[in-house]
Amino acid sequence: MGKAIELTDANFDQIINSDKPVLVDFWAEWCGPCKMIGPVVEELAGDYDGKAVIGKLNVDENPAVTARFGVRSIPTLLVFKGGQIVDKQVGAVPKSVLAQKLAAQVA
C-alpha cells in the first residue's frame, strides 16, 4: 500500500525529479483545510502506488522550498513531471479533482 512521502528542503529536488509524476501537498499543522485534504492525499498515494509519487511538505519546517515555489496559501498542491510544475491546485478540493490532475500526467 502506497503512503505519502515526507518531503523536506533536503530531499525535495531528488524526489520531484522522479521518472513518475509527483504530487506535492504543501501543508501545515495549524491549517484546517490542510487537515481535511490530508487523508485524501494519503488515499491517492495508495491509488497511484507505483504510478505516481505522492508527497507532503510541511511549510513551517521547510521554508526554502516553500519560498522557492512562492507558496503563500495552503493547502497548495503542485504536480511535477520531470522536475517541472505541470499543474497546480490551491485550496482544499474533492479527491476527484486531484485524481484527474494526476491521471492526466500518468498516461
N, C-alpha and C positions, 0 to 999 in steps of 0.2 A: 504494500500500500504506500503510495507516494505521500510525502509530507513536505510542507513549505520549508525551504532552506532559510536559515537566519543569515541575512546579508549584513556586511559591515563595510566601513570605509576601506578596510584592508583587503577583503576578498571580492569586492563588487565587480571590478573590471574583469577579473578571471571568470566569474560566473556569467556575466552578460555576454561574454564572447563565446558562448556555447554554440554548437552547431544546431541546436534546437531553439525555438522561440523561448523567450524568457519574460515572464510576467513578474513585475516587482510592485509590491504593496508598500507604499510609504505610510507609516503609521506612528502613533504614539500612545502610551498607556492612558493618558488623560482624555483621549479623543473618543467621544461617544459613538459617532458614526463609524470609526475605525473598529470598535468592538463589535458593531453589527456586521461589518463586512469580513472580519477575521475568519469566522467559521466557513464562509463562502470560499475564501481563498484556500483554506485547508481542503475543502471538498474538491476544488479544481485541481489541487495537487494530486489527489487520488485519481480523479477522472482522466488527467493528462499524464499520468505516470509513464515515463518512457518516451513521451511525445513532445513534452514541453517542460521547462524548468520553472517552478513557482517559488518565489522568494519574498521575504518580508524584511523591510529595513526600518528600524526604529530611528525616527528623525532626531530625537533628543540625544541619542548615543552616537550618531553618525552624521555630524554636521557638514563634513566635507562633501560627501556625495549629495546630500540634500541641497546644499548651496549650488553645486555644480549643475544640477538639473533645474534649478530655480523653483523648487517645490515650496510653495507658500501655504497652500491649503491642503489639509489632509482629511480623509484619505486621498492620496493621488496614486493611481495605478498606471505604470508605464509598461508597454510591451516593446521588447527589444528583439531584433533579429540581426545576427551578425554584428552585435555590439552597437547597433543604431536604433534609435527610437522609431518605431513604425506605427504606434498607436498610443493614445493617452485617454485616461478617464479620471476626472476629478469629482470626488464625492461618492457616497455610497449608492450603488445601483444593484438591481437584481442579478442573480447569478447568470441568468441567460444572456445578459448584455456582455459580461466578461467572457463567457464561454464563446460567444460569437466572435469577439475580438481575437481570441486565441485560435479558434478553429480556422479563421481566415489566414493565419500565419503557419499553421501546421501543414496544410495541404501541400 
